[in-house]
């Protein structure tokens, strides 16, 4: 359920993650590892509120593909 505060629409964590096509577990893992900078807005209960820009950042992050050499170089 979106929330509008002073004309700005905010989304809850589940909604933002759904828009980005990731799970909440993935989002929280990215926060813990420092791969994603946390949002700066929260409601009076401390729940994260994602602006359109925050959702866009999350969507961009979810489209990144990190590759690593798991076989090793010969």
DRENNURO-477654 format. One line per field, with one value per atom (N, C-alpha, C, O, CB): residue number from 1; x, y, z; atom name. Coordinates in Angstrom, 3 decimals, always signed. Glycine has a CB too. Example, Ala and Ser with C-alpha at 12.3 -4.5 7.8 and 13.67 -1.06 7.14 Angstrom:
<recs>
palum	(1  1  1  1  1  2  2  2  2  2)
u	(+13.190  +12.300  +13.200  +14.236  +11.308  +12.850  +13.670  +12.900  +13.409  +14.084)
v	(-5.690  -4.500  -3.300  -3.319  -4.473  -2.250  -1.060  +0.030  +1.138  -0.598)
w	(+7.800  +7.800  +7.800  +8.465  +9.046  +7.080  +7.140  +7.870  +8.039  +5.725)
vexkol	(N  CA  C  O  CB  N  CA  C  O  CB)
</recs>
This chain:
<recs>
palum	(1  1  1  1  1  2  2  2  2  2  3  3  3  3  3  4  4  4  4  4  5  5  5  5  5  6  6  6  6  6  7  7  7  7  7  8  8  8  8  8  9  9  9  9  9  10  10  10  10  10  11  11  11  11  11  12  12  12  12  12  13  13  13  13  13  14  14  14  14  14  15  15  15  15  15  16  16  16  16  16  17  17  17  17  17  18  18  18  18  18  19  19  19  19  19  20  20  20  20  20  21  21  21  21  21  22  22  22  22  22  23  23  23  23  23  24  24  24  24  24  25  25  25  25  25  26  26  26  26  26  27  27  27  27  27  28  28  28  28  28  29  29  29  29  29  30  30  30  30  30  31  31  31  31  31  32  32  32  32  32  33  33  33  33  33  34  34  34  34  34  35  35  35  35  35  36  36  36  36  36  37  37  37  37  37  38  38  38  38  38  39  39  39  39  39  40  40  40  40  40  41  41  41  41  41  42  42  42  42  42  43  43  43  43  43  44  44  44  44  44  45  45  45  45  45  46  46  46  46  46  47  47  47  47  47  48  48  48  48  48  49  49  49  49  49  50  50  50  50  50  51  51  51  51  51  52  52  52  52  52  53  53  53  53  53  54  54  54  54  54  55  55  55  55  55  56  56  56  56  56  57  57  57  57  57  58  58  58  58  58  59  59  59  59  59  60  60  60  60  60  61  61  61  61  61  62  62  62  62  62  63  63  63  63  63  64  64  64  64  64  65  65  65  65  65  66  66  66  66  66  67  67  67  67  67  68  68  68  68  68  69  69  69  69  69  70  70  70  70  70  71  71  71  71  71  72  72  72  72  72  73  73  73  73  73  74  74  74  74  74)
u	(+0.842  +0.000  +0.896  +1.695  -0.963  +0.759  +1.570  +1.080  -0.074  +1.543  +1.988  +1.694  +2.091  +3.148  +2.443  +1.262  +1.598  +1.812  +0.938  +0.486  +2.986  +3.340  +3.783  +4.735  +4.462  +3.098  +3.410  +3.550  +4.446  +4.692  +2.668  +2.646  +3.611  +3.637  +2.923  +4.402  +5.353  +4.839  +4.438  +6.759  +4.850  +4.403  +5.573  +6.670  +3.799  +5.325  +6.330  +5.805  +4.598  +6.709  +6.739  +6.415  +7.064  +8.144  +6.868  +6.422  +6.991  +8.026  +8.107  +5.874  +8.802  +9.885  +9.388  +9.983  +10.572  +8.317  +7.800  +7.410  +7.657  +6.587  +6.806  +6.391  +7.598  +7.613  +5.498  +8.602  +9.813  +10.545  +11.010  +10.747  +10.645  +11.319  +10.561  +11.170  +11.461  +9.245  +8.437  +8.650  +8.779  +6.946  +8.687  +8.906  +10.269  +10.418  +8.799  +11.264  +12.622  +12.801  +13.802  +13.641  +11.827  +11.917  +12.872  +13.473  +12.339  +13.018  +13.887  +13.092  +11.994  +15.135  +13.658  +13.021  +13.478  +14.496  +13.347  +12.720  +13.146  +14.441  +15.272  +12.052  +14.628  +15.873  +17.078  +18.115  +15.818  +16.934  +18.018  +18.289  +19.447  +17.676  +17.243  +17.405  +18.159  +19.103  +16.036  +17.749  +18.406  +19.845  +20.701  +17.618  +20.117  +21.496  +22.345  +23.480  +21.543  +21.808  +22.531  +22.804  +23.870  +21.740  +21.850  +22.072  +23.203  +24.104  +20.788  +23.157  +24.179  +25.569  +26.547  +23.844  +25.659  +26.969  +27.446  +28.585  +26.922  +26.587  +26.961  +26.816  +27.284  +28.362  +26.173  +25.988  +24.904  +24.847  +25.648  +24.047  +22.973  +22.883  +22.830  +21.609  +22.867  +22.750  +21.295  +20.392  +23.258  +21.082  +19.726  +18.981  +19.591  +19.767  +17.663  +16.824  +16.894  +17.256  +15.353  +16.549  +16.683  +15.360  +15.340  +17.330  +14.254  +12.938  +12.300  +12.364  +12.027  +11.683  +10.961  +9.682  +9.581  +11.837  +8.708  +7.478  +7.658  +8.748  +6.271  +6.617  +6.741  +7.036  +7.398  +5.480  +6.881  +7.186  +8.585  +9.015  +6.152  +9.287  +10.633  +10.687  +11.767  +11.275  +9.560  +9.529  +10.060  +9.718  +8.087  +10.897  +11.462  +10.375  +9.393  +12.454  +10.569  +9.693  +10.558  +11.500  +8.889  +10.241  +11.001  +10.329  +9.149  +11.146  +11.069  +10.565  +10.682  +11.244  +11.362  +10.148  +10.308  +11.782  +12.180  +9.609  +12.596  +14.042  +14.692  +15.565  +14.731  +14.273  +14.814  +14.436  +15.259  +14.308  +13.196  +12.749  +13.544  +13.926  +11.224  +13.794  +14.590  +16.013  +16.546  +14.634  +16.627  +17.977  +17.960  +18.871  +18.491  +16.916  +16.806  +16.625  +17.211  +15.639  +15.823  +15.634  +16.943  +17.267  +14.565  +17.689  +18.982  +19.934  +20.631  +19.602  +19.968  +20.834  +20.440  +21.303  +20.769  +19.152  +18.698  +19.040  +19.062  +17.193  +19.307  +19.661  +21.154  +21.593  +19.183  +21.949  +23.407  +23.731  +23.110  +24.133  +24.696  +25.156  +26.623  +27.470  +24.938  +26.903  +28.287  +28.836  +28.271  +28.398  +29.918  +30.527  +31.794  +32.473  +30.821  +32.098  +33.355  +33.844  +33.062  +33.165  +35.115  +35.732  +35.709  +36.527  +37.192  +34.778  +34.652  +35.506  +35.734  +33.207  +35.984  +36.780  +38.262  +39.042  +36.506  +38.647  +40.069  +40.676  +40.155  +40.831  +41.751  +42.395  +43.474  +44.144  +42.997  +43.612  +44.579  +45.874  +46.799  +44.003)
v	(-1.165  +0.000  +1.240  +1.437  -0.008  +2.047  +3.256  +4.285  +4.271  +3.842  +5.171  +6.262  +7.561  +7.642  +6.078  +8.567  +9.878  +10.852  +11.038  +10.389  +11.467  +12.443  +13.716  +13.709  +11.900  +14.791  +16.091  +16.008  +16.615  +16.649  +15.261  +15.159  +14.160  +13.995  +16.466  +13.492  +12.499  +11.107  +10.838  +12.724  +10.225  +8.850  +7.999  +8.061  +8.272  +7.211  +6.301  +4.877  +4.641  +6.700  +3.925  +2.513  +1.781  +2.160  +1.912  +0.763  -0.073  -1.018  -1.156  -0.877  -1.657  -2.533  -3.620  -3.841  -3.172  -4.293  -5.387  -4.881  -5.553  -6.054  -3.704  -3.142  -2.766  -3.014  -1.916  -2.174  -1.778  -3.015  -3.030  -0.943  -4.034  -5.267  -5.945  -6.452  -6.233  -5.954  -6.540  -5.783  -6.402  -6.534  -4.465  -3.652  -3.954  -3.936  -2.154  -4.232  -4.519  -5.982  -6.345  -4.157  -6.815  -8.230  -9.007  -9.987  -8.374  -8.571  -9.272  -9.615  -9.102  -8.414  -10.478  -10.809  -9.826  -9.150  -12.267  -9.761  -8.926  -9.459  -8.679  -8.867  -10.769  -11.348  -10.833  -10.516  -12.876  -10.752  -10.219  -8.771  -8.377  -10.341  -7.972  -6.563  -6.427  -5.643  -5.872  -7.187  -7.076  -7.584  -7.079  -7.847  -8.580  -9.048  -7.946  -7.733  -10.320  -7.236  -6.125  -5.022  -4.407  -5.564  -4.771  -3.761  -4.177  -3.387  -3.528  -5.419  -5.910  -5.890  -5.583  -7.321  -6.218  -6.287  -4.927  -4.797  -7.260  -3.916  -2.590  -2.411  -1.414  -2.301  -3.363  -3.276  -2.276  -1.839  -4.638  -1.919  -0.971  +0.009  -0.390  -1.704  +1.294  +2.327  +2.419  +2.566  +3.700  +2.331  +2.313  +3.606  +4.652  +2.094  +3.516  +4.690  +5.576  +5.112  +4.281  +6.840  +7.788  +8.131  +8.842  +9.048  +7.637  +7.991  +6.791  +5.668  +8.514  +7.048  +6.004  +6.607  +7.818  +5.389  +5.739  +6.236  +6.318  +6.059  +5.324  +6.669  +6.877  +5.596  +5.643  +7.495  +4.452  +3.165  +2.663  +1.609  +2.128  +3.433  +3.039  +2.192  +1.752  +2.299  +1.954  +1.154  +1.993  +3.169  +0.647  +1.391  +2.084  +2.539  +1.833  +1.190  +3.731  +4.252  +4.590  +5.376  +5.507  +4.002  +4.167  +5.199  +5.068  +2.829  +6.215  +7.186  +6.556  +5.472  +8.552  +7.244  +6.758  +6.625  +5.671  +7.701  +7.579  +7.526  +6.323  +5.680  +8.827  +6.015  +4.848  +3.554  +2.649  +4.812  +3.472  +2.287  +2.163  +1.059  +2.361  +3.269  +3.252  +2.751  +1.951  +4.661  +3.214  +2.733  +1.235  +0.522  +3.456  +0.760  -0.667  -1.458  -2.528  -0.938  -0.942  -1.596  -1.650  -2.673  -0.866  -0.565  -0.538  -1.561  -2.272  +0.871  -1.637  -2.598  -4.024  -4.880  -2.401  -4.275  -5.637  -6.052  -7.244  -5.751  -5.081  -5.395  -5.596  -6.015  -4.300  -5.300  -5.484  -6.971  -7.740  -4.731  -7.346  -8.736  -8.722  -8.186  -9.445  -9.320  -9.427  -10.766  -11.813  -9.277  -10.739  -11.989  -12.228  -11.291  -11.958  -13.476  -13.823  -15.129  -15.958  -13.961  -15.272  -16.472  -17.567  -17.568  -16.190  -18.494  -19.558  -20.760  -21.627  -19.980  -20.825  -21.968  -21.680  -22.600  -22.308  -20.438  -20.098  -19.968  -20.516  -21.164  -19.261  -19.090  -20.140  -20.561  -17.671  -20.535  -21.596  -21.028  -21.780  -22.572)
w	(+0.000  +0.000  +0.000  +0.915  +1.217  -1.004  -1.077  -0.070  +0.358  -2.495  +0.292  +1.222  +0.552  -0.073  +2.588  +0.676  +0.131  +1.279  +2.126  -0.826  +1.295  +2.324  +1.628  +0.847  +3.274  +1.909  +1.301  -0.217  -0.804  +1.899  -0.834  -2.289  -2.894  -4.113  -2.858  -2.076  -2.565  -2.235  -1.102  -1.952  -3.223  -3.025  -2.550  -3.106  -4.328  -1.526  -0.978  -1.017  -0.958  +0.467  -1.118  -1.187  -0.022  +0.431  -2.528  +0.450  +1.509  +0.897  -0.323  +2.251  +1.745  +1.294  +0.348  -0.706  +2.490  +0.708  -0.127  -1.514  -2.515  +0.550  -1.571  -2.857  -3.706  -4.911  -2.642  -3.086  -3.810  -4.332  -5.472  -2.898  -3.511  -3.929  -5.065  -6.008  -2.741  -4.977  -6.039  -7.352  -8.409  -5.650  -7.294  -8.493  -9.113  -10.335  -8.154  -8.264  -8.748  -9.149  -9.766  -7.679  -8.794  -9.141  -8.257  -8.697  -10.564  -6.997  -6.058  -4.802  -4.585  -5.706  -3.991  -2.719  -1.641  -1.791  -2.304  -0.570  +0.557  +1.143  +1.607  +1.643  +1.131  +1.637  +0.857  +1.440  +1.566  -0.460  -1.291  -0.932  -0.792  -2.787  -0.782  -0.418  +0.899  +0.995  -0.316  +1.916  +3.222  +3.180  +3.906  +4.274  +2.337  +2.165  +1.550  +1.975  +1.282  +0.545  -0.071  +0.946  +0.925  -1.258  +1.831  +2.873  +3.800  +4.084  +3.683  +4.271  +5.209  +4.602  +5.285  +5.659  +3.318  +2.670  +2.172  +1.723  +1.513  +2.249  +1.780  +0.279  -0.271  +2.173  -0.393  -1.841  -2.237  -3.387  -2.396  -1.285  -1.568  -0.408  +0.755  -1.791  -0.737  +0.284  +0.726  -0.098  -0.244  +2.021  +2.569  +2.250  +2.030  +4.081  +2.230  +2.017  +3.256  +4.337  +1.709  +3.098  +4.206  +4.869  +5.873  +3.719  +4.324  +4.851  +5.533  +5.034  +3.730  +6.679  +7.404  +7.964  +8.161  +8.543  +8.218  +8.828  +10.344  +10.856  +8.466  +11.045  +12.491  +13.261  +14.436  +13.025  +12.598  +13.230  +12.876  +13.344  +12.822  +12.042  +11.643  +10.385  +9.990  +12.747  +9.751  +8.524  +7.370  +7.245  +8.218  +6.523  +5.378  +4.417  +4.186  +4.658  +3.860  +2.819  +1.611  +1.714  +3.316  +0.483  -0.742  -1.634  -1.959  -1.478  -2.029  -3.003  -4.394  -4.548  -2.922  -5.399  -6.773  -7.124  -7.792  -7.768  -6.676  -6.960  -6.281  -6.865  -6.495  -5.049  -4.349  -5.071  -5.204  -2.895  -5.531  -6.270  -7.564  -7.951  -6.573  -8.226  -9.455  -9.178  -9.948  -10.085  -8.093  -7.719  -7.486  -7.906  -6.449  -6.814  -6.529  -7.818  -7.978  -5.570  -8.728  -10.022  -10.798  -11.403  -10.841  -10.784  -11.471  -10.862  -11.587  -11.407  -9.540  -8.860  -9.223  -9.421  -7.337  -9.311  -9.600  -11.028  -11.334  -9.373  -11.907  -13.291  -13.476  -14.547  -14.209  -12.438  -12.516  -12.471  -11.737  -11.356  -13.255  -13.237  -12.850  -13.565  -14.628  -11.705  -11.258  -11.717  -11.400  -9.710  -12.452  -12.905  -12.122  -11.703  -14.423  -11.935  -11.261  -11.880  -12.345  -9.685  -11.870  -12.436  -11.386  -10.466  -12.915  -11.517  -10.527  -10.880  -10.036  -10.391  -12.123  -12.544  -12.326  -12.080  -14.022  -12.412  -12.293  -13.676  -14.648  -11.465  -13.759  -15.069  -15.254  -14.311  -15.212  -16.475  -16.781  -17.306  -17.614  -17.792)
vexkol	(N  CA  C  O  CB  N  CA  C  O  CB  N  CA  C  O  CB  N  CA  C  O  CB  N  CA  C  O  CB  N  CA  C  O  CB  N  CA  C  O  CB  N  CA  C  O  CB  N  CA  C  O  CB  N  CA  C  O  CB  N  CA  C  O  CB  N  CA  C  O  CB  N  CA  C  O  CB  N  CA  C  O  CB  N  CA  C  O  CB  N  CA  C  O  CB  N  CA  C  O  CB  N  CA  C  O  CB  N  CA  C  O  CB  N  CA  C  O  CB  N  CA  C  O  CB  N  CA  C  O  CB  N  CA  C  O  CB  N  CA  C  O  CB  N  CA  C  O  CB  N  CA  C  O  CB  N  CA  C  O  CB  N  CA  C  O  CB  N  CA  C  O  CB  N  CA  C  O  CB  N  CA  C  O  CB  N  CA  C  O  CB  N  CA  C  O  CB  N  CA  C  O  CB  N  CA  C  O  CB  N  CA  C  O  CB  N  CA  C  O  CB  N  CA  C  O  CB  N  CA  C  O  CB  N  CA  C  O  CB  N  CA  C  O  CB  N  CA  C  O  CB  N  CA  C  O  CB  N  CA  C  O  CB  N  CA  C  O  CB  N  CA  C  O  CB  N  CA  C  O  CB  N  CA  C  O  CB  N  CA  C  O  CB  N  CA  C  O  CB  N  CA  C  O  CB  N  CA  C  O  CB  N  CA  C  O  CB  N  CA  C  O  CB  N  CA  C  O  CB  N  CA  C  O  CB  N  CA  C  O  CB  N  CA  C  O  CB  N  CA  C  O  CB  N  CA  C  O  CB  N  CA  C  O  CB  N  CA  C  O  CB  N  CA  C  O  CB  N  CA  C  O  CB  N  CA  C  O  CB  N  CA  C  O  CB  N  CA  C  O  CB  N  CA  C  O  CB  N  CA  C  O  CB  N  CA  C  O  CB  N  CA  C  O  CB  N  CA  C  O  CB  N  CA  C  O  CB  N  CA  C  O  CB)
</recs>
